[in-house]
Structure formats: C-alpha cells, structure tokens
Amino acid sequence: MSDFRRYSVSKSAKQPLVDFMTKALEASGCRIIRASEADHAPFKITFETRQGERAGIIAYAFFANAKLTRNRPEDEHRFQVKYGAKDGQLHQLWQDPFGLYTTLFLGINPEAGFFVAADPVLHSPTRMFISIEFKEEHARLVLRDGWHFWEREKSSKGYDSPVETMVGGTPDRFLDYVRFEQAALGLDQGHRYLLAERFSQGSRLTPSTIPTLSATPAGPHLHALSEEFEMTAGQILSLIESAPMLKMAVRGWVAESHLETELRSVPGIREVIRLESAGKPDFELKLERGPRVLVECKNVLRKRMADGTIRVDFQKTRASKADPCSRYYRPADFDVLAACLHPATENWEFRYRLTRDMPQHRKCPLRLDNRVRVGADWFPTFPEVITAL
C-alpha cells in the first residue's frame, strides 16, 4: 500500500460515515476486524462475513445531502468530493493491485439511511471539491426498493461527460454493494449497468455459491491456466457459471475476442492483428485487396432510448483540462467502429459504421460526435463494410 494517499479530516465530522458503513456490515452478519480512525480519509475497514470470508474496503466516502443551493434545481441531491485543500490537482483513487481491498466511491446520507455510489475507476483521477449530483427521484427509489441504479449524464458548456452507471442502496444492501464493486472493477458502463440489474434480482457471490472442486493433475494437454489452478477446463467454466459476479466480470473482456473470431471468418481479410498499445485502435486488418483497416470495438449502453434505439457512449474516459475536445475521437483515429450489442441484447453481436460517415461533434471541429445511435444505416456484417470501403 505504498501508493496509498490519505488525507487529514475532522474526526468528529466524518465519524458518522464510518459508523454507517461498519453498522451496515455488522447488520449483514459481518464481524469488523479493524476500522480506521475517522480522522484520516479514505476510510479503511476490514471485516469477516458470516461465511468466514475475509475482505476489506477502501472507502472514499462523503456526505450526501439535499441542501438547497442557489441556481441549482430544487430536487437535486449531491455529494461533494472534498478531502484536503482545493489545490486544483488530480488525485488518484487507489486500487489494490492485489485485489484484497475493494475501492468504494460514494456519498452517504446517514440521517435518511442510504448511500449513492459512482464508478471509482471512471472518476480516477479526480479533482477535489467537485460535486456529484443525483435527483430526489433516485433517492426516493433507493429508499423504496433498497437497491436502485440509473444512468447519469452530465454536460458542461456543451461538453458531455461519459455516461456513467450510478448505484444506490440502503444499509442492508451495503455488503452487496461491496461485492458489486469487486465484480464491476474495470467494466464498461453498459456492463456495469447490467451487473447492477443482476444485483437487483438478488445475484450475490458468497463462498457457498462456489462448488467444491477437486484438484486435477497437470497433463501435457492442459491449458496453462488449468495447470495453475489445478482444475480442468470444465471445472473452471463451472466455477464461472456458479458465480454470477465472476461471470459478469469475465463478460467485460470478451467482446473483443468475439469480434476477433468474427473478423477471422470474413472472406477478403488476409490478417487480423490485435493492437494492445494504449491509445491505439483494437484491431488492424490487412485485406486481400485494398488498404489496411483500423477497427475500434465499443460496448453499447445497457439502457435504450425511449424509442428503443441502442446507444454507444462514444468518447474517452479521460480528457485534458486544457482541451475538453480531447475526450472525443477523430475520424482519422480508426476506420470502423464496431459496436458490441451485448449489454443491450445479451447476445454477442455487432453492428459496424465507417467513421467517415459519422457526424462531427457540435462544438469540437474535426472530432466525432459522442452521441452515437445504432440505427438502420449501420452495417450488420463486416463483408458489407469491406464493400463500402
């Protein structure tokens, strides 16, 4: 935990936040092993579940409230991300490289008895003294249902922030929220929404959901992962199938694999090359005839528009503060956008669009619009893309 930055805060002011989390865990049958003092944030809590599972959280927790603010909507709730001085710097939200601690990024309303959480990966790095807003309607549904989730969209001076999936819950669902963040780490927002939907249906991962698997001796034809885990391929798949959160986490990384399989079956493509460097598209295609083709794969959002249209949140999660337009892609960044429809349809299927045919951003010249709708003008198969090229 050498990169773990902590901030001095008022213990008396922040103690209700720590109390809310520890009492919520205890009410779910957990035994608190250690809770850090409330005079430093983020707050570190280690605990043991009633099944004997030991876990820990690093909670970037703030007070959520509905105080009336001048020039702000009357039905607005918010939590202000505020530790230390307003220094204008970017602050990393720590993630445990070993996976022992789960990072939370949330607002807590101890008086009303609920929490609202944002994606700690999407918000890292963050500036301090920013405000994360949500509506009275969301707070009401959290209290009514115990677990609620929604998409948050925000625009500032014409520049859109990425659509993000927010989740909220009452104290009896706090342990589920911890498990949710364990599984949601690094997921795109479409699959994060789908995972939150699964949790509303009671999907939970506990030691009792994991089957007993006997060790399997390593053999010459075993996959390296089978050797490492001392399980057969079938046992590994059974493990994934038995744990809904684990299954969802795996889904977050398989869209590109499905796309690669589809591309390798397309006549006219001589070679499919995976590009794994940061800032580059996902694939480079070498055609039997014609120039190379660069393909970017993006998952769609889970929630459709009112008319049933599927959307892609088509922008980068990071942008230079000096250049808000850097959040949006250029037409020259790649040639084809492949939209994976799985978050919306739960089928591994794709639609394709040439970047040269996509609309420009309304405020950023030479950048692509981030409000992308998958319509009838998209290609359903890649051979049609090659023909259009």
Beta strands, then each sheet from edge to edge (+ up, - down):
strand 1: 7-8
strand 2: 31-35
strand 3: 40-41
strand 4: 43-48
strand 5: 54-65
strand 6: 76-81
strand 7: 90-91
strand 8: 101-109
strand 9: 114-117
strand 10: 126-127
strand 11: 130-135
strand 12: 147-152
strand 13: 155-156
strand 14: 159-160
strand 15: 164-169
strand 16: 269-274
strand 17: 283-287
strand 18: 293-299
strand 19: 310-313
strand 20: 336-340
strand 21: 350-354
strand 22: 371-374
sheet 1: 1+ 3-
sheet 2: 2+ 4- 5+ 6- 11+
sheet 3: 2+ 4- 5+ 8+ 9- 15+ 12-
sheet 4: 7+ 10-
sheet 5: 13+ 14-
sheet 6: 16+ 17- 18+ 20+ 21-
sheet 7: 19+ 22-
end
